């Protein structure tokens, strides 16, 4: 918050609304403007940084209008992240780095680049990726999420509120076996309402609504 004060009288003339200032700095250097990336290939996201330990990476396919997570709590020190290019055709892809899941606290974003080679895989279940059940839903104390993946893979599972803010980390970079798996979500520290469960695995984001009732 900033205050404008009359130097002679000490009278407060104006007060700004509260705001936060990011400590440290991070500048994304890759992908570059206009670079063409192919679906299913690995691309190194690169950056330079100062006085930062971790940050979150997000992707937009429409020039920054909407965002989806790439990964959370990315370590800054390696200055590089191996990213699997998702299945989406766009000439307006953008990647940004933000602080602690807060879209208002953005370090940097790339210029727009292109993704090509997408195939028609609208239904992840065709490829063996599926949320089988969430039971009970709505839930009061805890609920069990059962999901299927076709092969052993690292999986990220997060819970978001309806404003897109990450509320809970259920699993992060955790290896799950091929076939059906299960995780439990507890209602501790949740407010009553609707949430979005997101399971990120491979090139897919599996999303399902969950309702918590106290």
TIRO-2110 file (N, C-alpha, C; in Angstrom, 1 decimal):
// TIRO-2110
0.8, -1.2, 0.0, N, 1, A
0.0, 0.0, 0.0, CA, 1, A
0.9, 1.2, 0.0, C, 1, A
0.5, 2.2, -0.8, N, 2, A
1.3, 3.5, -0.9, CA, 2, A
0.4, 4.6, -0.4, C, 2, A
1.0, 5.6, 0.3, N, 3, A
0.3, 6.8, 0.8, CA, 3, A
0.9, 8.0, 0.2, C, 3, A
0.1, 8.9, -0.3, N, 4, A
0.6, 10.2, -0.7, CA, 4, A
0.3, 11.2, 0.4, C, 4, A
1.4, 11.8, 0.9, N, 5, A
1.3, 12.7, 2.1, CA, 5, A
1.8, 14.1, 1.7, C, 5, A
1.0, 15.1, 2.2, N, 6, A
1.5, 16.5, 2.1, CA, 6, A
2.7, 16.7, 3.0, C, 6, A
3.8, 17.1, 2.4, N, 7, A
5.1, 17.2, 3.1, CA, 7, A
5.0, 18.3, 4.1, C, 7, A
4.2, 19.3, 4.0, N, 8, A
4.2, 20.4, 4.9, CA, 8, A
3.3, 20.1, 6.1, C, 8, A
2.1, 19.6, 5.8, N, 9, A
1.1, 19.4, 6.9, CA, 9, A
1.0, 18.0, 7.4, C, 9, A
1.6, 17.0, 6.7, N, 10, A
1.5, 15.6, 7.1, CA, 10, A
0.1, 15.0, 6.7, C, 10, A
-0.7, 15.7, 6.1, N, 11, A
-2.0, 15.2, 5.7, CA, 11, A
-1.9, 14.2, 4.6, C, 11, A
-2.7, 13.1, 4.8, N, 12, A
-2.7, 12.0, 3.8, CA, 12, A
-3.6, 12.4, 2.7, C, 12, A
-3.1, 12.5, 1.5, N, 13, A
-3.9, 13.0, 0.4, CA, 13, A
-4.5, 11.8, -0.4, C, 13, A
-3.8, 10.7, -0.5, N, 14, A
-4.4, 9.5, -1.2, CA, 14, A
-3.7, 8.3, -0.7, C, 14, A
-4.5, 7.2, -0.8, N, 15, A
-4.0, 5.9, -0.4, CA, 15, A
-4.3, 4.9, -1.5, C, 15, A
-3.3, 4.1, -1.9, N, 16, A
-3.5, 3.1, -2.9, CA, 16, A
-4.2, 1.9, -2.4, C, 16, A
-4.7, 1.0, -3.2, N, 17, A
-5.3, -0.3, -2.8, CA, 17, A
-4.1, -1.2, -2.4, C, 17, A
-4.3, -2.2, -1.6, N, 18, A
-3.2, -3.1, -1.2, CA, 18, A
-2.7, -3.8, -2.4, C, 18, A
-1.3, -4.0, -2.5, N, 19, A
-0.7, -4.8, -3.5, CA, 19, A
0.5, -5.6, -3.0, C, 19, A
0.9, -6.6, -3.7, N, 20, A
2.1, -7.3, -3.3, CA, 20, A
3.2, -7.2, -4.4, C, 20, A
4.4, -7.3, -3.9, N, 21, A
5.6, -7.1, -4.8, CA, 21, A
6.4, -8.4, -4.8, C, 21, A
6.7, -9.0, -5.9, N, 22, A
7.4, -10.2, -6.0, CA, 22, A
8.9, -10.0, -5.7, C, 22, A
9.4, -10.8, -4.9, N, 23, A
10.9, -10.8, -4.6, CA, 23, A
11.6, -11.7, -5.7, C, 23, A
12.8, -11.3, -6.1, N, 24, A
13.5, -12.0, -7.1, CA, 24, A
13.0, -11.7, -8.5, C, 24, A
13.6, -12.4, -9.4, N, 25, A
13.2, -12.2, -10.8, CA, 25, A
13.4, -13.5, -11.6, C, 25, A
12.6, -13.6, -12.7, N, 26, A
12.8, -14.8, -13.5, CA, 26, A
12.3, -14.4, -14.9, C, 26, A
13.1, -14.7, -15.9, N, 27, A
12.8, -14.3, -17.3, CA, 27, A
12.9, -15.6, -18.2, C, 27, A
11.7, -16.0, -18.8, N, 28, A
11.7, -17.1, -19.7, CA, 28, A
12.4, -16.8, -21.0, C, 28, A
13.3, -17.7, -21.4, N, 29, A
14.0, -17.4, -22.7, CA, 29, A
13.7, -18.4, -23.8, C, 29, A
13.0, -19.4, -23.5, N, 30, A
12.6, -20.4, -24.5, CA, 30, A
11.3, -21.1, -24.1, C, 30, A
10.4, -21.4, -25.0, N, 31, A
10.4, -21.2, -26.4, CA, 31, A
10.5, -19.8, -26.9, C, 31, A
11.0, -19.6, -28.1, N, 32, A
11.2, -18.3, -28.7, CA, 32, A
10.0, -17.9, -29.5, C, 32, A
10.0, -16.6, -29.8, N, 33, A
8.9, -16.1, -30.6, CA, 33, A
8.8, -16.8, -32.0, C, 33, A
7.6, -17.3, -32.4, N, 34, A
7.4, -17.9, -33.7, CA, 34, A
8.0, -19.3, -33.8, C, 34, A
8.6, -19.8, -32.7, N, 35, A
9.2, -21.2, -32.8, CA, 35, A
8.0, -22.2, -33.1, C, 35, A
8.3, -23.2, -33.9, N, 36, A
7.3, -24.2, -34.2, CA, 36, A
7.7, -25.5, -33.4, C, 36, A
6.8, -26.0, -32.6, N, 37, A
7.0, -27.2, -31.8, CA, 37, A
6.0, -28.3, -32.3, C, 37, A
6.4, -29.5, -32.3, N, 38, A
5.6, -30.6, -32.7, CA, 38, A
5.0, -31.4, -31.6, C, 38, A
3.8, -31.7, -31.7, N, 39, A
3.0, -32.4, -30.6, CA, 39, A
3.8, -33.7, -30.3, C, 39, A
3.9, -34.0, -29.0, N, 40, A
4.5, -35.3, -28.6, CA, 40, A
6.0, -35.3, -28.4, C, 40, A
6.6, -34.2, -28.8, N, 41, A
8.1, -34.1, -28.6, CA, 41, A
8.4, -33.4, -27.3, C, 41, A
9.6, -33.5, -26.9, N, 42, A
10.0, -32.8, -25.7, CA, 42, A
10.7, -31.5, -26.0, C, 42, A
10.4, -30.5, -25.3, N, 43, A
11.0, -29.2, -25.5, CA, 43, A
11.5, -28.6, -24.2, C, 43, A
12.7, -28.1, -24.2, N, 44, A
13.3, -27.5, -23.0, CA, 44, A
12.8, -26.1, -22.8, C, 44, A
12.0, -25.9, -21.7, N, 45, A
11.6, -24.5, -21.3, CA, 45, A
12.8, -24.0, -20.5, C, 45, A
13.4, -22.8, -21.0, N, 46, A
14.6, -22.3, -20.3, CA, 46, A
14.3, -20.9, -19.7, C, 46, A
15.1, -20.6, -18.8, N, 47, A
14.9, -19.3, -18.1, CA, 47, A
16.2, -18.9, -17.4, C, 47, A
16.3, -17.6, -17.1, N, 48, A
17.3, -17.0, -16.2, CA, 48, A
16.6, -16.5, -15.0, C, 48, A
17.3, -16.6, -13.8, N, 49, A
16.6, -16.2, -12.6, CA, 49, A
17.5, -15.6, -11.6, C, 49, A
17.0, -14.9, -10.6, N, 50, A
17.7, -14.4, -9.5, CA, 50, A
16.9, -14.4, -8.2, C, 50, A
17.4, -15.0, -7.1, N, 51, A
16.7, -15.0, -5.8, CA, 51, A
15.3, -15.7, -5.9, C, 51, A
15.2, -16.8, -6.6, N, 52, A
14.0, -17.6, -6.6, CA, 52, A
14.3, -19.0, -6.4, C, 52, A
13.5, -19.7, -5.6, N, 53, A
13.7, -21.2, -5.4, CA, 53, A
12.8, -22.0, -6.3, C, 53, A
11.5, -21.7, -6.2, N, 54, A
10.5, -22.5, -7.0, CA, 54, A
9.5, -21.6, -7.6, C, 54, A
8.8, -22.1, -8.6, N, 55, A
7.7, -21.3, -9.3, CA, 55, A
6.8, -22.3, -10.0, C, 55, A
5.7, -21.8, -10.5, N, 56, A
4.8, -22.6, -11.3, CA, 56, A
4.8, -22.3, -12.8, C, 56, A
4.6, -23.2, -13.6, N, 57, A
4.6, -23.0, -15.1, CA, 57, A
3.2, -23.3, -15.6, C, 57, A
2.7, -22.4, -16.5, N, 58, A
1.4, -22.5, -17.0, CA, 58, A
1.4, -22.3, -18.6, C, 58, A
0.5, -22.9, -19.2, N, 59, A
0.4, -22.8, -20.7, CA, 59, A
-0.9, -22.2, -21.1, C, 59, A
-0.9, -21.3, -22.1, N, 60, A
-2.1, -20.8, -22.8, CA, 60, A
-2.0, -21.2, -24.2, C, 60, A
-3.2, -21.6, -24.8, N, 61, A
-3.2, -22.0, -26.2, CA, 61, A
-3.9, -20.9, -27.0, C, 61, A
-4.3, -19.8, -26.3, N, 62, A
-5.0, -18.7, -27.0, CA, 62, A
-4.5, -17.3, -26.7, C, 62, A
-3.1, -17.2, -26.6, N, 63, A
-2.5, -15.9, -26.5, CA, 63, A
-2.6, -15.3, -25.1, C, 63, A
-2.9, -16.1, -24.1, N, 64, A
-3.0, -15.6, -22.7, CA, 64, A
-4.4, -15.4, -22.2, C, 64, A
-5.4, -15.8, -22.9, N, 65, A
-6.8, -15.6, -22.4, CA, 65, A
-7.1, -16.6, -21.3, C, 65, A
-6.7, -17.9, -21.6, N, 66, A
-7.0, -18.9, -20.6, CA, 66, A
-5.7, -19.7, -20.4, C, 66, A
-5.6, -20.3, -19.1, N, 67, A
-4.3, -20.9, -18.7, CA, 67, A
-4.6, -22.3, -18.2, C, 67, A
-3.7, -23.2, -18.4, N, 68, A
-3.7, -24.5, -17.8, CA, 68, A
-2.3, -24.8, -17.2, C, 68, A
-2.3, -25.6, -16.1, N, 69, A
-1.0, -25.9, -15.5, CA, 69, A
-0.1, -26.8, -16.3, C, 69, A
1.2, -26.5, -16.3, N, 70, A
2.2, -27.4, -16.8, CA, 70, A
2.8, -28.2, -15.7, C, 70, A
3.3, -27.5, -14.6, N, 71, A
3.8, -28.1, -13.5, CA, 71, A
3.9, -27.1, -12.3, C, 71, A
3.9, -27.6, -11.1, N, 72, A
4.0, -26.7, -9.9, CA, 72, A
5.3, -26.9, -9.2, C, 72, A
5.7, -25.9, -8.4, N, 73, A
6.9, -26.0, -7.6, CA, 73, A
8.1, -26.4, -8.4, C, 73, A
8.3, -25.8, -9.6, N, 74, A
9.4, -26.1, -10.5, CA, 74, A
10.6, -25.5, -9.8, C, 74, A
11.7, -26.2, -9.7, N, 75, A
12.9, -25.7, -9.2, CA, 75, A
13.6, -24.8, -10.1, C, 75, A
14.0, -23.6, -9.7, N, 76, A
14.6, -22.6, -10.5, CA, 76, A
16.1, -23.0, -10.9, C, 76, A
16.8, -23.6, -10.0, N, 77, A
18.2, -23.8, -10.2, CA, 77, A
18.6, -24.5, -11.5, C, 77, A
17.9, -25.5, -12.0, N, 78, A
18.4, -26.1, -13.2, CA, 78, A
18.3, -25.2, -14.4, C, 78, A
17.4, -24.2, -14.4, N, 79, A
17.3, -23.2, -15.5, CA, 79, A
16.7, -23.9, -16.7, C, 79, A
16.1, -25.1, -16.5, N, 80, A
15.5, -25.8, -17.7, CA, 80, A
14.5, -26.8, -17.2, C, 80, A
13.5, -27.0, -18.0, N, 81, A
12.4, -27.9, -17.7, CA, 81, A
12.0, -28.7, -19.0, C, 81, A
12.1, -30.0, -18.9, N, 82, A
11.7, -30.8, -20.1, CA, 82, A
10.2, -31.0, -20.2, C, 82, A
9.6, -30.4, -21.2, N, 83, A
8.2, -30.3, -21.3, CA, 83, A
7.7, -31.1, -22.5, C, 83, A
6.7, -32.0, -22.3, N, 84, A
6.1, -32.7, -23.4, CA, 84, A
5.1, -31.9, -24.1, C, 84, A
5.3, -31.5, -25.3, N, 85, A
4.4, -30.7, -26.1, CA, 85, A
3.0, -31.3, -26.2, C, 85, A
1.9, -30.7, -25.7, N, 86, A
0.6, -31.3, -25.7, CA, 86, A
0.0, -31.4, -27.1, C, 86, A
-1.1, -32.2, -27.1, N, 87, A
-1.8, -32.4, -28.4, CA, 87, A
-2.8, -31.3, -28.6, C, 87, A
-2.3, -30.2, -29.3, N, 88, A
-3.2, -29.1, -29.6, CA, 88, A
-2.5, -28.3, -30.7, C, 88, A
-3.3, -27.9, -31.7, N, 89, A
-2.8, -27.1, -32.8, CA, 89, A
-3.1, -25.6, -32.5, C, 89, A
-2.0, -24.8, -32.5, N, 90, A
-2.2, -23.4, -32.2, CA, 90, A
-1.0, -22.6, -32.7, C, 90, A
-1.3, -21.3, -33.1, N, 91, A
-0.2, -20.4, -33.4, CA, 91, A
-0.1, -19.3, -32.3, C, 91, A
-0.8, -19.5, -31.2, N, 92, A
-0.9, -18.5, -30.2, CA, 92, A
-0.5, -19.1, -28.8, C, 92, A
0.4, -20.1, -28.8, N, 93, A
0.8, -20.7, -27.5, CA, 93, A
1.7, -19.7, -26.7, C, 93, A
1.5, -19.7, -25.4, N, 94, A
2.3, -18.8, -24.5, CA, 94, A
2.5, -19.6, -23.3, C, 94, A
3.7, -19.5, -22.7, N, 95, A
4.1, -20.1, -21.4, CA, 95, A
4.4, -19.0, -20.4, C, 95, A
3.9, -19.1, -19.2, N, 96, A
4.3, -18.1, -18.2, CA, 96, A
4.7, -18.8, -16.9, C, 96, A
5.5, -18.0, -16.1, N, 97, A
6.0, -18.4, -14.8, CA, 97, A
5.3, -17.6, -13.8, C, 97, A
4.7, -18.2, -12.8, N, 98, A
4.0, -17.4, -11.7, CA, 98, A
4.4, -17.9, -10.4, C, 98, A
4.1, -17.1, -9.4, N, 99, A
4.5, -17.4, -8.0, CA, 99, A
3.3, -18.2, -7.3, C, 99, A
3.6, -19.4, -6.8, N, 100, A
2.8, -20.1, -5.9, CA, 100, A
1.3, -20.2, -6.3, C, 100, A
1.1, -20.4, -7.6, N, 101, A
-0.3, -20.6, -8.1, CA, 101, A
-1.1, -19.4, -8.2, C, 101, A
-0.5, -18.2, -8.0, N, 102, A
-1.2, -16.9, -8.0, CA, 102, A
-1.1, -16.3, -9.4, C, 102, A
-2.1, -16.2, -10.2, N, 103, A
-2.0, -15.6, -11.5, CA, 103, A
-1.7, -14.1, -11.5, C, 103, A
-2.0, -13.5, -10.3, N, 104, A
-1.7, -12.0, -10.2, CA, 104, A
-0.2, -11.8, -10.0, C, 104, A
0.6, -12.8, -9.7, N, 105, A
2.0, -12.7, -9.4, CA, 105, A
2.8, -13.4, -10.5, C, 105, A
2.9, -12.7, -11.6, N, 106, A
3.6, -13.3, -12.8, CA, 106, A
5.0, -12.8, -12.9, C, 106, A
5.9, -13.7, -13.0, N, 107, A
7.3, -13.4, -13.2, CA, 107, A
7.6, -13.0, -14.7, C, 107, A
7.2, -13.8, -15.6, N, 108, A
7.5, -13.6, -17.0, CA, 108, A
6.6, -14.5, -17.9, C, 108, A
6.6, -14.2, -19.1, N, 109, A
5.9, -15.1, -20.1, CA, 109, A
6.7, -15.1, -21.4, C, 109, A
6.5, -16.1, -22.2, N, 110, A
7.2, -16.2, -23.5, CA, 110, A
6.4, -15.4, -24.5, C, 110, A
7.0, -15.0, -25.6, N, 111, A
6.2, -14.6, -26.7, CA, 111, A
5.4, -15.7, -27.3, C, 111, A
4.5, -15.5, -28.3, N, 112, A
3.7, -16.5, -28.8, CA, 112, A
4.6, -17.4, -29.7, C, 112, A
4.3, -18.7, -29.6, N, 113, A
4.9, -19.7, -30.5, CA, 113, A
3.8, -20.7, -31.0, C, 113, A
4.3, -21.6, -31.9, N, 114, A
3.3, -22.4, -32.6, CA, 114, A
3.4, -23.9, -32.2, C, 114, A
2.3, -24.6, -32.1, N, 115, A
2.3, -26.0, -31.9, CA, 115, A
1.5, -26.7, -33.1, C, 115, A
2.2, -27.7, -33.7, N, 116, A
1.6, -28.3, -34.8, CA, 116, A
1.6, -29.9, -34.7, C, 116, A
0.7, -30.5, -35.5, N, 117, A
0.8, -32.0, -35.5, CA, 117, A
-0.3, -32.7, -34.6, C, 117, A
-1.2, -31.9, -34.1, N, 118, A
-2.2, -32.5, -33.2, CA, 118, A
-3.1, -33.5, -34.0, C, 118, A
-3.5, -34.5, -33.3, N, 119, A
-4.4, -35.5, -33.8, CA, 119, A
-5.7, -35.5, -33.0, C, 119, A
-6.7, -36.2, -33.6, N, 120, A
-8.0, -36.2, -32.9, CA, 120, A
-8.0, -37.2, -31.8, C, 120, A
-7.7, -36.6, -30.6, N, 121, A
-7.7, -37.5, -29.4, CA, 121, A
-8.5, -36.7, -28.3, C, 121, A
-9.7, -36.3, -28.7, N, 122, A
-10.5, -35.6, -27.8, CA, 122, A
-10.9, -36.4, -26.5, C, 122, A
-11.0, -37.7, -26.7, N, 123, A
-11.4, -38.6, -25.6, CA, 123, A
-10.2, -39.4, -25.1, C, 123, A
-9.6, -38.9, -24.0, N, 124, A
-8.4, -39.7, -23.5, CA, 124, A
-8.7, -41.1, -23.2, C, 124, A
-10.0, -41.5, -22.9, N, 125, A
-10.3, -42.8, -22.6, CA, 125, A
-10.0, -43.8, -23.8, C, 125, A
-10.0, -43.3, -25.0, N, 126, A
-9.6, -44.1, -26.1, CA, 126, A
-8.2, -44.6, -26.0, C, 126, A
-7.4, -43.8, -25.2, N, 127, A
-5.9, -44.2, -25.1, CA, 127, A
-5.6, -44.7, -23.7, C, 127, A
-6.7, -45.0, -23.0, N, 128, A
-6.5, -45.7, -21.7, CA, 128, A
-6.4, -44.8, -20.5, C, 128, A
-6.7, -43.5, -20.7, N, 129, A
-6.6, -42.5, -19.6, CA, 129, A
-8.1, -42.1, -19.2, C, 129, A
-8.4, -42.4, -17.9, N, 130, A
-9.8, -42.1, -17.5, CA, 130, A
-10.0, -42.0, -16.0, C, 130, A
-10.8, -41.1, -15.6, N, 131, A
-11.3, -41.1, -14.2, CA, 131, A
-12.5, -42.0, -14.1, C, 131, A
-12.4, -43.1, -13.4, N, 132, A
-13.4, -44.1, -13.4, CA, 132, A
-14.5, -43.7, -12.4, C, 132, A
-14.2, -43.2, -11.3, N, 133, A
-15.2, -42.9, -10.3, CA, 133, A
-14.7, -41.9, -9.2, C, 133, A
-15.6, -41.2, -8.7, N, 134, A
-15.3, -40.4, -7.5, CA, 134, A
-16.5, -40.7, -6.5, C, 134, A
-16.2, -41.3, -5.4, N, 135, A
-17.2, -41.8, -4.5, CA, 135, A
-16.8, -41.7, -3.1, C, 135, A
-17.7, -41.1, -2.2, N, 136, A
-19.0, -40.4, -2.6, CA, 136, A
-18.7, -39.0, -3.2, C, 136, A
-19.7, -38.5, -4.0, N, 137, A
-19.6, -37.2, -4.5, CA, 137, A
-21.1, -36.7, -4.8, C, 137, A
-21.5, -35.8, -3.9, N, 138, A
-20.8, -34.9, -2.9, CA, 138, A
-20.3, -35.8, -1.8, C, 138, A
-19.3, -35.2, -1.0, N, 139, A
-18.8, -35.9, 0.1, CA, 139, A
-18.7, -35.0, 1.3, C, 139, A
-18.6, -35.6, 2.5, N, 140, A
-18.5, -34.8, 3.7, CA, 140, A
-17.2, -35.0, 4.4, C, 140, A
-16.7, -36.2, 4.5, N, 141, A
-15.4, -36.4, 5.3, CA, 141, A
-14.2, -36.7, 4.3, C, 141, A
-14.4, -37.7, 3.4, N, 142, A
-13.4, -38.0, 2.4, CA, 142, A
-14.1, -38.7, 1.3, C, 142, A
-13.4, -38.7, 0.1, N, 143, A
-13.9, -39.3, -1.1, CA, 143, A
-12.7, -40.0, -1.8, C, 143, A
-13.0, -41.1, -2.5, N, 144, A
-12.0, -41.9, -3.2, CA, 144, A
-12.1, -41.6, -4.7, C, 144, A
-11.0, -41.3, -5.3, N, 145, A
-10.9, -41.1, -6.7, CA, 145, A
-10.2, -42.3, -7.3, C, 145, A
-10.9, -43.0, -8.3, N, 146, A
-10.3, -44.1, -9.0, CA, 146, A
-10.1, -43.7, -10.4, C, 146, A
-8.9, -43.9, -10.9, N, 147, A
-8.5, -43.6, -12.3, CA, 147, A
-7.6, -44.6, -12.9, C, 147, A
-7.6, -44.6, -14.3, N, 148, A
-6.9, -45.7, -15.0, CA, 148, A
-5.9, -45.0, -15.9, C, 148, A
-4.7, -45.5, -16.0, N, 149, A
-3.7, -45.1, -17.0, CA, 149, A
-3.1, -46.4, -17.7, C, 149, A
-2.7, -46.2, -18.9, N, 150, A
-2.3, -47.4, -19.7, CA, 150, A
-0.9, -47.9, -19.4, C, 150, A
-0.1, -47.1, -18.8, N, 151, A
1.3, -47.5, -18.5, CA, 151, A
1.7, -46.8, -17.2, C, 151, A
2.8, -47.3, -16.6, N, 152, A
3.4, -46.7, -15.5, CA, 152, A
3.9, -45.3, -15.8, C, 152, A
3.4, -44.3, -15.1, N, 153, A
3.7, -42.9, -15.4, CA, 153, A
3.7, -42.0, -14.2, C, 153, A
4.5, -40.9, -14.3, N, 154, A
4.4, -39.9, -13.3, CA, 154, A
3.0, -39.1, -13.4, C, 154, A
2.4, -38.9, -12.3, N, 155, A
1.1, -38.3, -12.3, CA, 155, A
1.0, -37.1, -11.3, C, 155, A
0.4, -36.0, -11.7, N, 156, A
0.1, -34.9, -10.8, CA, 156, A
-1.4, -34.8, -10.6, C, 156, A
-1.8, -34.7, -9.4, N, 157, A
-3.3, -34.6, -9.0, CA, 157, A
-3.5, -33.4, -8.1, C, 157, A
-4.3, -32.4, -8.6, N, 158, A
-4.5, -31.2, -7.8, CA, 158, A
-6.0, -30.9, -7.7, C, 158, A
-6.3, -30.1, -6.7, N, 159, A
-7.7, -29.7, -6.5, CA, 159, A
-7.7, -28.2, -6.6, C, 159, A
-8.6, -27.7, -7.4, N, 160, A
-8.8, -26.2, -7.7, CA, 160, A
-10.2, -25.7, -7.2, C, 160, A
-10.2, -24.5, -6.8, N, 161, A
-11.5, -23.9, -6.6, CA, 161, A
-12.1, -23.4, -7.9, C, 161, A
-13.3, -22.8, -7.9, N, 162, A
-13.9, -22.4, -9.1, CA, 162, A
-13.3, -21.1, -9.7, C, 162, A
-12.4, -20.5, -8.9, N, 163, A
-11.7, -19.3, -9.5, CA, 163, A
-10.4, -19.7, -10.1, C, 163, A
-10.1, -21.0, -10.2, N, 164, A
-8.9, -21.5, -10.8, CA, 164, A
-7.7, -21.5, -9.8, C, 164, A
-7.9, -21.3, -8.5, N, 165, A
-6.8, -21.3, -7.6, CA, 165, A
-6.5, -22.7, -7.1, C, 165, A
-5.3, -23.1, -7.0, N, 166, A
-4.9, -24.4, -6.5, CA, 166, A
-5.2, -24.5, -5.0, C, 166, A
-6.0, -25.4, -4.6, N, 167, A
-6.4, -25.5, -3.2, CA, 167, A
-5.6, -26.6, -2.5, C, 167, A
-5.3, -27.7, -3.1, N, 168, A
-4.7, -28.9, -2.5, CA, 168, A
-3.9, -29.7, -3.5, C, 168, A
-2.8, -30.2, -3.1, N, 169, A
-2.0, -31.1, -3.9, CA, 169, A
-2.2, -32.5, -3.4, C, 169, A
-2.8, -33.4, -4.2, N, 170, A
-3.1, -34.8, -3.8, CA, 170, A
-1.9, -35.7, -4.1, C, 170, A
-1.3, -35.4, -5.3, N, 171, A
-0.1, -36.2, -5.7, CA, 171, A
0.7, -35.3, -6.6, C, 171, A
2.0, -35.4, -6.5, N, 172, A
2.9, -34.5, -7.4, CA, 172, A
4.1, -35.3, -7.8, C, 172, A
4.2, -35.4, -9.2, N, 173, A
5.3, -36.2, -9.7, CA, 173, A
5.4, -37.6, -9.1, C, 173, A
4.3, -38.2, -8.8, N, 174, A
4.2, -39.5, -8.2, CA, 174, A
4.0, -40.6, -9.2, C, 174, A
4.8, -41.7, -9.1, N, 175, A
4.7, -42.8, -10.1, CA, 175, A
3.5, -43.7, -9.7, C, 175, A
2.6, -43.9, -10.7, N, 176, A
1.5, -44.8, -10.5, CA, 176, A
1.6, -45.9, -11.5, C, 176, A
1.1, -47.1, -11.2, N, 177, A
1.2, -48.3, -12.0, CA, 177, A
0.2, -48.3, -13.1, C, 177, A
0.4, -49.0, -14.1, N, 178, A
-0.5, -49.2, -15.2, CA, 178, A
-1.8, -49.9, -14.6, C, 178, A
-2.9, -49.5, -15.2, N, 179, A
-4.2, -50.0, -14.7, CA, 179, A
-4.9, -49.1, -13.8, C, 179, A
-5.8, -49.6, -13.0, N, 180, A
-6.6, -48.7, -12.1, CA, 180, A
-5.8, -48.4, -10.8, C, 180, A
-5.9, -47.1, -10.4, N, 181, A
-5.3, -46.6, -9.2, CA, 181, A
-6.3, -45.8, -8.4, C, 181, A
-6.0, -45.6, -7.1, N, 182, A
-6.9, -44.9, -6.3, CA, 182, A
-6.2, -43.9, -5.4, C, 182, A
-6.8, -42.7, -5.1, N, 183, A
-6.3, -41.8, -4.2, CA, 183, A
-7.5, -41.3, -3.3, C, 183, A
-7.2, -40.8, -2.1, N, 184, A
-8.3, -40.3, -1.2, CA, 184, A
-8.1, -38.8, -1.0, C, 184, A
-9.2, -38.1, -1.1, N, 185, A
-9.2, -36.7, -0.9, CA, 185, A
-10.0, -36.5, 0.4, C, 185, A
-9.4, -35.8, 1.4, N, 186, A
-10.1, -35.5, 2.7, CA, 186, A
-10.6, -34.1, 2.7, C, 186, A
-11.7, -33.9, 3.4, N, 187, A
-12.4, -32.6, 3.4, CA, 187, A
-11.8, -31.6, 4.4, C, 187, A
-10.7, -32.1, 5.2, N, 188, A
-10.1, -31.2, 6.1, CA, 188, A
-9.6, -29.9, 5.4, C, 188, A
-10.0, -28.8, 6.1, N, 189, A
-9.5, -27.4, 5.6, CA, 189, A
-10.2, -27.0, 4.3, C, 189, A
-11.2, -27.7, 3.9, N, 190, A
-12.0, -27.3, 2.7, CA, 190, A
-13.2, -26.5, 3.1, C, 190, A
-13.6, -25.5, 2.4, N, 191, A
-14.9, -24.8, 2.6, CA, 191, A
-15.9, -25.6, 1.7, C, 191, A
-17.2, -25.5, 2.2, N, 192, A
-18.2, -26.1, 1.4, CA, 192, A
-18.3, -25.5, 0.0, C, 192, A
-18.5, -26.4, -1.0, N, 193, A
-18.6, -25.8, -2.3, CA, 193, A
-18.2, -26.8, -3.4, C, 193, A
-18.1, -26.3, -4.6, N, 194, A
-17.7, -27.1, -5.8, CA, 194, A
-16.2, -26.9, -6.1, C, 194, A
-15.5, -28.0, -6.4, N, 195, A
-14.1, -27.9, -6.8, CA, 195, A
-13.8, -28.7, -8.1, C, 195, A
-12.7, -28.4, -8.7, N, 196, A
-12.3, -29.1, -9.9, CA, 196, A
-11.1, -30.0, -9.6, C, 196, A
-11.2, -31.3, -9.8, N, 197, A
-10.1, -32.2, -9.7, CA, 197, A
-9.4, -32.3, -11.0, C, 197, A
-8.1, -32.1, -11.0, N, 198, A
-7.3, -32.2, -12.3, CA, 198, A
-6.2, -33.2, -12.1, C, 198, A
-6.3, -34.2, -13.0, N, 199, A
-5.2, -35.2, -13.0, CA, 199, A
-4.4, -35.0, -14.3, C, 199, A
-3.2, -34.6, -14.1, N, 200, A
-2.3, -34.4, -15.3, CA, 200, A
-1.3, -35.6, -15.5, C, 200, A
-1.4, -36.2, -16.6, N, 201, A
-0.6, -37.4, -16.9, CA, 201, A
-0.3, -37.4, -18.4, C, 201, A
1.0, -37.5, -18.7, N, 202, A
1.4, -37.5, -20.1, CA, 202, A
0.9, -36.2, -20.8, C, 202, A
0.2, -36.3, -21.9, N, 203, A
-0.3, -35.2, -22.7, CA, 203, A
-1.7, -34.8, -22.3, C, 203, A
-2.3, -35.5, -21.3, N, 204, A
-3.7, -35.3, -20.9, CA, 204, A
-3.9, -34.6, -19.6, C, 204, A
-5.0, -33.9, -19.5, N, 205, A
-5.5, -33.4, -18.3, CA, 205, A
-6.9, -33.9, -18.1, C, 205, A
-7.1, -34.8, -17.1, N, 206, A
-8.4, -35.3, -16.8, CA, 206, A
-9.0, -34.5, -15.7, C, 206, A
-10.3, -34.0, -16.0, N, 207, A
-10.9, -33.0, -15.1, CA, 207, A
-12.3, -33.5, -14.7, C, 207, A
-12.6, -33.4, -13.4, N, 208, A
-13.9, -33.8, -12.9, CA, 208, A
-14.3, -32.8, -11.8, C, 208, A
-15.6, -32.5, -11.7, N, 209, A
-16.1, -31.7, -10.6, CA, 209, A
-16.3, -32.6, -9.3, C, 209, A
-16.0, -31.9, -8.2, N, 210, A
-16.2, -32.6, -6.9, CA, 210, A
-16.9, -31.6, -6.0, C, 210, A
-17.9, -32.0, -5.2, N, 211, A
-18.6, -31.2, -4.3, CA, 211, A
-18.3, -31.6, -2.9, C, 211, A
-18.0, -30.6, -2.0, N, 212, A
-17.7, -30.9, -0.6, CA, 212, A
-18.8, -30.2, 0.2, C, 212, A
-19.4, -31.0, 1.1, N, 213, A
-20.5, -30.5, 2.0, CA, 213, A
-20.1, -30.7, 3.5, C, 213, A
-20.0, -29.6, 4.2, N, 214, A
-19.7, -29.8, 5.7, CA, 214, A
-21.0, -30.2, 6.4, C, 214, A
END
